[in-house]
Amino acid sequence: MHPSLEQFLEKIHQRSQNYIGYPVAKDYDYKELYPFLDYSINNVGDPFVESNDMQCKSLEREVVAFYADFFNAPPDNHWGYVTNGGSEGNLYGLYLARELYPNGVVYYSESTHYSVQKNLHLLNMDSIVIRSQSNGEMDYNDLAEMIQLNRQRSVIIMANIGTTMTEAKDSVPKIREILSKFAIKSSYIHCDAALAGSYLPLLGSNDFDFKHGADSIAISGHKFFGSPITNGVVLVKKSYKDRIGRSINYIGTLDTTITGSRSGFNALILWYAIAKWGKEGMLKRAMTSLENAAHLRVQLNSIGIKAWSNPNAFTVVMPKPTEAICKKWQLATDNDIAHVICMPGVTREMLDKFVEDMKTAMEH
Ligand SMILES: *Cc1c(COP(=O)(O)O)cnc(C)c1O
């Protein structure tokens, strides 16, 4: 191996041992898929329209079908594709919403992922930022007030199903209630379920799905399943999507996705992860993560650190530790808080070492 690569491999291996601040699973093994890396598998364009033979769209459609069922999408009216990640799925949801309601206003809480603002800018959509409660969940009174002030315009909601910092969930039923209270005629709800969307339904917590009023949902595949290449899935109602596709002769398919070429290998990864774990394996991994989060909270509380979590969250929020600890454990911080995310593959051993470091830092 080239010395530069060797050096990088060593470094990335080392750093992965202390990687507890970002929501990516580490317990994956895709070696069975390595032979496919010798081929240029490109799922260009619409996964439901076949293109040339160097693609795996049939497997991609199985991934979409899995999530459609998972999120109670209408059986005859859904569509989706494998994205590059959650951000692209959010962009897609907003894009559809804009095509449906060009005069709509997008409402999103101040705890929303940073990429959403950029996407709104790209799409040139009007938006209003809604205050958050202290746990990171949308302030529904503020939302109601803002919607009332703009009640003549269509309402587009970007709901967080697990915010980036505290994994707070906005309540789609509460949002729906507000929409009916003000008799809003046209509305659209996109759910950003990047991390939590892949396990909440397994815990019986699915009040953000299509049955409960979502119009589109995006998840990140590289978070809960884990993946060496970032990916995700976006699901929408097919009737909405049909308004934007354009047939392109050159690729022999419909250009209904945000990017042109799309990694077929990513579809293989998601297909493989779903086939390997199944819902049972997914639930088991989620339960272990929740138990680890509870363990970490107890340990931190026992040394006097006010650590807390939202319900059903892998994320443990705490006052921002020292700079050295944040750096060593690669913790994401926001003002005066930081978090550890107990993703599958983050072990008790790692967490206990982290608590040990926190203890030592407090004693000094
Ligand atoms: C990670 C995350 C995103 C972005 O997903 P990517 O896969 O990084 O593009 C969006 N929203 C939330 C809440 C996230 O946690």
The ligand as an SDF file (V2000), in Angstrom:
LIG
                    3D

 15 15  0  0  0  0  0  0  0  0999 V2000
  -27.9390   13.8660    9.4810 C   0  0  0  0  0  0  0  0  0  0  0  0
  -29.1800   14.6550    9.3580 C   0  0  0  0  0  0  0  0  0  0  0  0
  -29.5450   15.2230    8.1470 C   0  0  0  0  0  0  0  0  0  0  0  0
  -28.6730   15.1530    6.9220 C   0  0  0  0  0  0  0  0  0  0  0  0
  -28.4940   13.8750    6.4820 O   0  0  0  0  0  0  0  0  0  0  0  0
  -27.2360   13.5080    5.5670 P   0  0  0  0  0  0  0  0  0  0  0  0
  -27.4200   12.0510    5.3830 O   0  0  0  0  0  0  0  0  0  0  0  0
  -26.0220   13.9010    6.3430 O   0  0  0  0  0  0  0  0  0  0  0  0
  -27.3750   14.2800    4.3140 O   0  0  0  0  0  0  0  0  0  0  0  0
  -30.7260   15.9270    8.0850 C   0  0  0  0  0  0  0  0  0  0  0  0
  -31.5080   16.0510    9.1590 N   0  0  0  0  0  0  0  0  0  0  0  0
  -31.1950   15.5060   10.3390 C   0  0  0  0  0  0  0  0  0  0  0  0
  -32.1150   15.6800   11.4900 C   0  0  0  0  0  0  0  0  0  0  0  0
  -30.0110   14.7950   10.4900 C   0  0  0  0  0  0  0  0  0  0  0  0
  -29.6990   14.2720   11.6680 O   0  0  0  0  0  0  0  0  0  0  0  0
  1  2  1  0
  2  3  1  0
  2 14  2  0
  3  4  1  0
  3 10  2  0
  4  5  1  0
  5  6  1  0
  6  7  2  0
  6  8  1  0
  6  9  1  0
 10 11  1  0
 11 12  2  0
 12 13  1  0
 12 14  1  0
 14 15  1  0
M  END
$$$$
